[in-house]
């Protein structure tokens, strides 16, 4: 009888504990910081004028990307494919510089949600974020873009040669920031060599051989701020091989900037590459 009275609403229900509801509802006044606090481990910061607390890297004002876009010239009207937008900082910069459209593909589920939060906070109108594997997208699409931006993704791939090849077939201009392996700098006893697992693969691609160096994350994915690739093992390419493959895909104007041989994980640089007619 008591159960029937409860089902009929004749017996008062016990109020849920306050902390139970607090985990489901935001009780502070509406503010952009509330959205940032939903997800921990932010890498990027936001413009100082917004007064928000997130990460430390000002990717929304990244001088590397500004330099590359200066090489390109006026960006108005350009279509951009961005691979691995992380938290949307570079996406915001591309829109601010005038890109007509930015299609950004992110596989990390947590990072994708951060992109959506950043899109709202930064009021981005010409950026579209998709959740998924950009390698599969590159394989399936026949869409061509004016620019492909691939910052901080190539060295996370299991097959960077195929990824780089597919990027080259989908654009006229590539902006690529990446780590690379240098066997002279990263010799056997060099500290940064410790993350590498010892296997060196030789991959044959279109009649050319490329050397790939296997590396592991060593369970770094447990950290809130993890933003590596989806597979523990991944391979780094050598710098000359990156250039060779891109030249074979028609990039005949290749410029290199922001080279850092002393980075904590390994050498890195920014490539700006275009396919110039008659070059």
C-alpha distance (Angstrom), angle and dihedral (degrees) to the residues before:
residue distance angle dihedral
X1 . . .
X2 3.83 . .
X3 3.78 90.4 .
X4 3.82 91.0 50.0
X5 3.81 90.9 50.0
X6 3.83 89.5 50.5
X7 3.80 92.2 50.3
X8 3.81 90.1 49.3
X9 3.78 90.5 52.1
X10 3.79 94.2 -113.2
X11 3.82 93.5 121.5
X12 3.85 116.8 63.2
X13 3.79 113.4 -113.6
X14 3.77 118.3 -126.0
X15 3.81 111.2 -106.4
X16 3.81 112.8 -113.9
X17 3.79 114.4 -111.9
X18 3.79 113.7 -88.0
X19 3.81 92.6 -120.4
X20 3.80 90.2 57.1
X21 3.78 91.8 58.9
X22 3.79 92.8 40.7
X23 3.81 89.0 63.7
X24 3.80 89.8 58.1
X25 3.80 103.0 38.7
X26 3.81 135.4 51.2
X27 3.80 111.2 -130.4
X28 3.81 98.2 -178.3
X29 3.78 121.3 94.2
X30 3.82 112.7 -86.4
X31 3.80 110.6 -79.7
X32 3.79 137.7 147.4
X33 3.81 90.0 -116.5
X34 3.80 89.1 66.0
X35 3.80 90.0 63.3
X36 3.81 92.2 47.7
X37 3.80 90.1 51.7
X38 3.80 90.9 57.9
X39 3.82 90.7 76.5
X40 3.79 125.4 40.2
X41 3.78 128.7 -146.7
X42 3.82 103.4 48.3
X43 3.80 114.6 -178.5
X44 3.80 101.5 -173.1
X45 3.77 130.8 59.8
X46 3.80 129.9 -139.6
X47 3.81 129.7 -126.2
X48 3.78 109.9 -67.7
X49 3.79 92.5 -124.6
X50 3.81 89.2 68.4
X51 3.79 92.2 60.7
X52 3.80 94.3 -140.6
X53 3.80 131.0 150.7
X54 3.80 116.6 -137.4
X55 3.83 130.9 114.4
X56 3.79 131.2 -25.4
X57 3.83 105.1 -115.5
X58 3.81 113.5 94.2
X59 3.81 94.8 -148.8
X60 3.81 89.6 155.7
X61 3.82 86.3 68.6
X62 3.83 99.5 31.6
X63 3.81 109.2 162.6
X64 3.80 90.8 -153.9
X65 3.78 91.5 62.2
X66 3.80 92.2 41.4
X67 3.82 88.5 54.7
X68 3.80 92.7 49.5
X69 3.80 92.8 48.9
X70 3.80 89.4 48.8
X71 3.81 87.2 57.5
X72 3.79 89.5 51.2
X73 3.79 95.0 51.0
X74 3.82 125.0 -146.0
X75 3.81 107.8 12.0
X76 3.80 95.8 -166.1
X77 3.79 109.5 124.8
X78 3.82 95.1 15.7
X79 3.77 122.2 135.6
X80 3.81 113.8 -140.9
X81 3.79 132.4 -164.1
X82 3.80 110.5 -160.2
X83 3.78 118.3 -163.7
X84 3.79 115.7 -154.2
X85 3.84 102.5 -1.1
X86 3.84 90.8 -175.0
X87 3.82 98.6 -165.4
X88 3.79 102.5 -8.3
X89 3.81 98.1 -99.6
X90 3.80 95.2 126.2
X91 3.81 89.4 41.0
X92 3.80 89.5 58.3
X93 3.81 90.8 49.0
X94 3.81 91.6 50.9
X95 3.80 91.2 51.7
X96 3.81 91.5 45.8
X97 3.81 89.3 53.2
X98 3.80 90.0 54.6
X99 3.82 107.1 -98.4
X100 3.79 110.1 167.9
X101 3.81 93.2 -141.0
X102 3.79 137.4 0.0
X103 3.79 119.7 -162.4
X104 3.80 106.6 -168.7
X105 3.81 121.1 -171.2
X106 3.80 120.3 -163.0
X107 3.82 126.7 178.3
X108 3.81 98.3 -173.6
X109 3.82 104.7 92.1
X110 3.78 94.8 -152.3
X111 3.80 92.2 47.3
X112 3.81 90.1 49.3
X113 3.80 91.2 56.5
X114 3.80 88.8 48.6
X115 3.81 88.6 53.8
X116 3.80 90.3 54.6
X117 3.80 91.2 49.5
X118 3.81 90.9 48.1
X119 3.79 90.7 48.0
X120 3.81 89.7 57.5
X121 3.80 95.3 43.5
X122 3.82 94.1 45.9
X123 3.83 91.5 41.3
X124 3.80 92.8 -129.7
X125 3.80 112.9 -172.5
X126 3.81 104.5 173.6
X127 3.80 100.1 43.0
X128 3.78 123.0 94.3
X129 3.80 120.7 -170.1
X130 3.80 123.2 -155.5
X131 3.80 127.2 -171.1
X132 3.78 112.3 -136.0
X133 3.80 150.1 75.8
X134 3.80 109.1 -52.4
X135 3.80 90.6 -161.6
X136 3.80 89.7 63.6
X137 3.80 89.9 45.1
X138 3.81 91.3 53.8
X139 3.79 89.4 50.4
X140 3.80 94.8 49.0
X141 3.81 104.7 37.5
X142 3.78 127.6 82.1
X143 3.82 92.8 -172.1
X144 3.79 114.8 124.5
X145 3.79 122.1 -147.3
X146 3.77 132.6 -160.6
X147 3.81 90.8 -132.5
X148 3.79 135.5 16.6
X149 3.80 115.1 -162.1
X150 3.81 113.8 -160.0
X151 3.79 108.0 171.6
X152 3.78 118.8 169.8
X153 3.79 97.6 -10.6
X154 3.81 112.1 91.1
X155 3.80 95.9 74.0
X156 3.82 90.4 52.4
X157 3.80 92.6 62.4
X158 3.80 127.9 103.4
X159 3.79 89.3 -144.8
X160 3.82 108.0 24.8
X161 3.82 91.6 167.6
X162 3.79 93.3 62.8
X163 3.81 91.9 42.7
X164 3.80 92.6 51.0
X165 3.79 90.7 46.3
X166 3.82 92.4 52.2
X167 3.81 91.9 47.8
X168 3.79 89.6 53.0
X169 3.78 91.2 55.4
X170 3.80 93.8 53.4
X171 3.82 104.1 53.0
X172 3.78 149.0 36.1
X173 3.80 94.2 -140.9
X174 3.79 128.7 35.8
X175 3.79 126.3 -166.3
X176 3.78 107.9 -165.2
X177 3.78 126.9 176.9
X178 3.78 110.9 -179.4
X179 3.76 148.5 146.9
X180 3.78 116.0 -114.9
X181 3.78 136.4 -171.3
X182 3.79 120.2 -108.7
X183 3.82 111.8 -173.2
X184 3.81 92.2 -160.8
X185 3.79 95.7 51.1
X186 3.80 95.9 36.3
X187 3.77 97.0 48.0
X188 3.79 123.3 170.1
X189 3.81 95.8 -83.8
X190 3.81 96.7 39.5
X191 3.82 111.8 121.3
X192 3.80 95.2 -128.2
X193 3.79 89.8 56.2
X194 3.82 88.3 73.7
X195 3.79 93.8 83.6
X196 3.79 91.3 57.3
X197 3.79 117.6 92.0
X198 3.78 98.5 -143.3
X199 3.79 99.9 -110.9
X200 3.79 116.4 122.5
X201 3.78 114.2 -169.7
X202 3.77 126.5 -161.8
X203 3.78 110.7 -147.9
X204 3.79 121.4 -164.3
X205 3.80 112.3 -146.5
X206 3.80 124.7 169.9
X207 3.79 91.4 -21.3
X208 3.80 95.1 -49.6
X209 3.82 128.7 105.5
X210 3.81 121.2 -133.3
X211 3.79 126.6 -172.3
X212 3.80 117.4 -135.6
X213 3.80 125.3 -166.7
X214 3.80 117.5 -149.5
X215 3.79 117.9 -133.1
X216 3.81 134.7 177.1
X217 3.82 133.8 -149.3
X218 3.82 92.8 -139.2
X219 3.83 92.0 -140.4
X220 3.80 93.8 -53.0
X221 3.82 87.2 142.7
X222 3.84 89.0 82.1
X223 3.82 89.2 76.4
X224 3.83 118.6 93.5
X225 3.78 90.0 -130.0
X226 3.83 95.3 52.7
X227 3.80 109.8 138.6
X228 3.79 103.4 162.5
X229 3.77 128.6 117.6
X230 3.81 130.4 -62.7
X231 3.82 95.1 -106.2
X232 3.78 126.8 60.7
X233 3.79 94.7 -136.3
X234 3.79 118.1 58.0
X235 3.79 137.0 159.0
X236 3.78 136.1 -123.5
X237 3.79 123.9 -149.2
X238 3.78 128.2 -143.9
X239 3.81 117.6 -106.5
X240 3.85 95.9 -117.9
X241 3.81 90.0 50.5
X242 3.80 91.5 53.4
X243 3.80 89.9 53.3
X244 3.81 93.4 44.3
X245 3.79 93.8 52.1
X246 3.79 92.5 47.6
X247 3.80 92.0 48.7
X248 3.80 88.4 52.7
X249 3.81 87.8 55.1
X250 3.79 91.4 56.3
X251 3.80 103.0 -94.1
X252 3.78 101.8 142.2
X253 3.82 99.3 164.1
X254 3.80 108.8 61.8
X255 3.79 121.3 169.7
X256 3.80 126.3 -177.8
X257 3.80 127.0 -155.9
X258 3.80 141.8 156.9
X259 3.79 91.9 37.7
X260 3.80 112.0 -179.8
X261 3.79 118.2 -175.7
X262 3.81 94.5 174.6
X263 3.81 102.2 55.7
X264 3.82 114.6 140.3
X265 3.81 92.5 -114.7
X266 3.78 99.7 35.0
X267 3.82 143.6 -69.9
X268 3.79 118.4 -37.8
X269 3.78 140.7 174.8
X270 3.77 143.7 171.1
X271 3.80 118.6 -109.0
X272 3.79 121.6 -159.8
X273 3.82 109.9 -169.2
X274 3.78 132.7 176.4
X275 3.79 137.9 174.4
X276 3.79 104.8 -125.5
X277 3.79 117.7 -164.0
X278 3.77 111.6 -117.0
X279 3.78 91.3 11.8
